[in-house]
Amino acid sequence: MNELLLFVTAVVSAVFVVVGWKLGKERLYSVMIVFLILIASVGGKIVFFFGHETNTGNIFYASVFLATYFLIERYGRREGIYSIGVGVIAVLFFSTLVRITIALAGSETTGPLNDALALAFGPVPRVAFASLCAYAVSQSLNVYLYLLLKKRMQGRYLWLRANMCNIFAQLLDGIVFFTIAFWGVASLPTVADVIVTGLIIKIAYMMVASPLLYLNRFEEEEDSAGTVIITMN
C-alpha cells in the first residue's frame, strides 16, 4: 500500500510543478514553498517502502529541485539563485509561526486538538532546522552546478544535467538533513537505511520526471538594462 501511495504522491507532485510552471514563476515559487512546508511539517515521519525505512519528504524535496530546473530553464540564472532565498525565508517563517501558535494557551473546548498539535508539531523546530540547513546547502550546490553544466553543455543534454545535479545535491541534502533531524533519535544503521532509500527514491523520481522539462521551449532573462530577452531552448 505504501508503494502505491508513493507512486500517487510522485504523480500528483509532478503535475503540481508543471501546473505551477504553466501559470508563471510566482505560482512556481508558491509550489516550491508548499513542498518545503510539507517537508518541515511531515518530513520527519518514517515509513517503509519496499522493505526499507525512509522519511516521507523525499518526493516533495525532489519536486522542489524539479521546480528549480523549470525556473532556470524558463527564467534564467537570476531566478534560480533567487529561489534559494525564497525557500529559506519560507521555512523560517513557517517554523517561527508554528512555535508561536503552539505556545498560545489553548481553551479547554479544543483540549484534544491542543494536545494533538503540540504532539504533532513538537518536533517541527528540529526537523525545520534540519530542512533549512539541508535546503540552503544542497539547493545552493544544485543551482550553481546546474548553471555551470548548462553553460558548459551549451544548453544541451537537459535530461543528463538535471539528473547529474539532482544526484549530487540530493546526496548532500540527505547527509545534512538526516544527520541533524535524526541524530540521537534513530540508530546509525536506521539513519543509513533512511538516507540510501530516500536517495534512491529521489533519483528514480527525477529520472522519470525530468523529461517534463522539455515542455519548456523558451527562456526569458533580463539584461542589465531590464530588457527581457527571449531565446528558444
C-alpha positions in Angstrom: 0.0 0.0 0.0 2.8 2.4 0.8 4.4 1.9 -2.6 1.1 2.7 -4.3 0.7 5.9 -2.3 4.4 6.8 -3.1 3.5 6.5 -6.8 0.4 8.6 -6.4 2.4 11.2 -4.5 5.0 11.3 -7.2 2.4 11.8 -10.0 0.5 14.5 -8.1 3.7 16.4 -7.2 5.0 16.3 -10.8 1.6 17.6 -12.1 1.6 20.3 -9.4 5.0 21.5 -10.6 4.0 21.6 -14.2 0.8 23.5 -13.5 2.8 26.0 -11.4 5.2 26.4 -14.3 2.4 27.0 -16.7 0.9 29.7 -14.5 4.1 31.7 -14.2 7.1 32.0 -11.9 5.1 33.4 -8.9 3.0 30.3 -8.9 6.0 28.1 -9.3 7.6 29.8 -6.2 4.3 29.1 -4.4 4.6 25.4 -5.4 8.1 25.2 -4.0 7.0 26.8 -0.7 4.2 24.3 -0.3 6.6 21.4 -0.8 9.1 22.9 1.7 6.4 23.4 4.3 5.3 19.8 3.8 8.9 18.7 4.4 9.2 20.8 7.6 5.9 19.6 9.0 5.5 15.9 7.9 9.0 15.1 6.6 10.1 13.6 9.9 7.7 10.7 9.6 9.5 7.4 9.0 7.8 4.9 6.8 8.6 1.7 4.9 9.0 1.4 1.1 10.0 -1.9 -0.4 11.0 -3.2 3.0 13.3 -0.3 3.8 12.9 2.7 6.1 12.9 6.3 4.9 11.1 9.5 5.6 8.0 10.9 3.9 9.6 14.1 2.4 11.6 12.5 -0.5 9.2 13.2 -3.3 8.5 16.7 -2.0 12.2 17.6 -2.0 12.8 16.1 -5.4 9.9 18.1 -6.7 11.5 21.3 -5.3 14.5 20.5 -7.4 12.3 19.8 -10.5 10.6 23.2 -10.0 14.0 24.8 -9.7 15.1 23.4 -13.0 11.9 24.7 -14.6 12.7 28.2 -13.1 16.2 28.2 -14.5 15.2 26.9 -17.9 12.4 29.4 -18.4 13.5 32.4 -16.4 17.3 32.1 -16.3 20.1 32.3 -13.8 18.7 35.1 -11.6 15.5 33.3 -10.7 17.5 30.1 -9.9 19.6 31.9 -7.4 16.6 33.8 -6.0 14.9 30.5 -5.3 17.5 29.7 -2.6 16.5 32.8 -0.5 12.8 32.3 -1.1 12.9 28.7 0.3 15.0 29.7 3.3 12.7 32.6 4.3 9.6 30.4 3.8 10.8 27.7 6.2 11.9 30.3 8.7 8.5 32.0 8.8 6.7 28.7 9.0 8.7 27.3 11.8 8.5 30.6 13.8 4.8 31.0 13.4 4.2 27.3 14.3 6.1 27.7 17.6 4.1 30.9 18.4 0.8 29.1 17.7 1.8 26.1 19.9 2.8 28.4 22.7 -0.6 30.1 22.8 -2.7 29.0 25.9 -5.5 26.9 24.5 -9.1 26.7 25.6 -10.5 23.5 27.2 -13.0 23.5 24.3 -10.3 22.4 22.0 -8.2 20.4 24.5 -7.8 17.3 22.4 -6.8 19.5 19.4 -4.3 21.4 21.5 -2.6 18.3 22.7 -2.6 16.8 19.2 -1.0 20.0 17.7 1.6 20.0 20.5 2.4 16.4 19.8 2.4 16.6 16.1 4.4 19.9 15.8 6.6 19.5 18.8 9.4 18.0 16.6 9.0 20.7 14.0 11.8 23.0 15.2 14.4 20.3 14.8 13.0 19.0 11.5 12.6 22.5 10.3 16.1 23.5 11.2 17.4 20.3 9.6 15.3 21.1 6.5 16.6 24.7 6.5 20.2 23.7 6.7 19.9 20.9 4.1 18.0 23.1 1.7 20.4 26.0 2.0 23.5 24.0 1.2 22.0 21.4 -1.2 20.0 24.0 -3.2 23.0 26.2 -3.5 25.0 23.3 -4.9 22.1 22.3 -7.1 21.6 25.8 -8.6 25.2 26.6 -9.2 26.1 23.1 -10.6 23.1 23.2 -12.9 24.0 26.7 -14.2 27.6 25.5 -14.7 26.6 22.4 -16.6 24.1 24.3 -18.7 26.9 26.7 -19.7 29.5 24.0 -20.3 27.0 21.9 -22.3 25.8 24.9 -24.2 22.2 24.3 -23.2 22.2 20.7 -24.4 21.7 17.4 -22.6 18.9 18.7 -20.5 17.9 15.3 -19.0 21.5 14.4 -18.2 22.4 17.7 -16.4 19.2 17.7 -14.5 19.9 14.2 -13.2 23.6 14.8 -12.5 22.8 17.8 -10.4 20.0 16.0 -8.6 22.2 13.1 -7.6 25.0 15.2 -6.1 22.7 17.7 -4.4 20.3 15.1 -3.1 23.2 13.2 -1.6 24.4 16.3 0.2 20.8 17.0 1.3 20.3 13.6 2.7 23.5 13.6 4.7 22.8 17.1 6.2 19.1 16.6 6.8 19.1 13.2 8.4 22.2 13.9 10.5 20.5 16.9 12.1 17.0 15.6 12.2 17.6 12.0 13.5 21.0 12.1 15.2 20.4 10.5 18.7 16.8 9.7 17.7 17.4 6.7 15.5 20.3 4.2 15.3 23.1 4.6 12.8 22.0 1.7 10.7 18.5 3.1 10.6 19.7 6.5 9.6 21.9 5.0 6.9 19.0 3.0 5.5 16.8 6.1 5.6 19.4 8.1 3.6 20.1 5.4 1.0 16.4 4.6 0.4 15.5 8.2 0.2 18.3 8.9 -2.2 17.2 6.1 -4.5 13.6 7.3 -4.5 14.6 10.9 -5.3 17.0 9.8 -8.1 14.3 7.5 -9.6 11.7 10.3 -9.4 13.9 12.8 -11.2 14.9 10.2 -13.9 11.2 9.8 -14.7 10.0 13.4 -14.1 12.9 15.3 -15.7 11.7 14.8 -19.4 8.9 17.2 -18.4 11.5 19.9 -18.7 11.4 19.5 -22.4 7.9 21.1 -22.3 9.7 24.4 -21.9 10.7 25.9 -25.3 11.7 29.4 -24.3 14.0 31.2 -21.9 13.3 34.7 -20.6 16.0 36.7 -18.9 16.5 40.4 -18.3 19.7 42.1 -19.3 21.4 44.9 -17.3 19.0 47.5 -18.7 16.0 45.5 -17.6 15.0 44.4 -21.1 13.6 40.9 -21.3 15.4 38.8 -23.8 13.6 35.7 -25.1 15.6 32.8 -26.6 14.5 29.4 -27.8 15.8 26.4 -25.9 
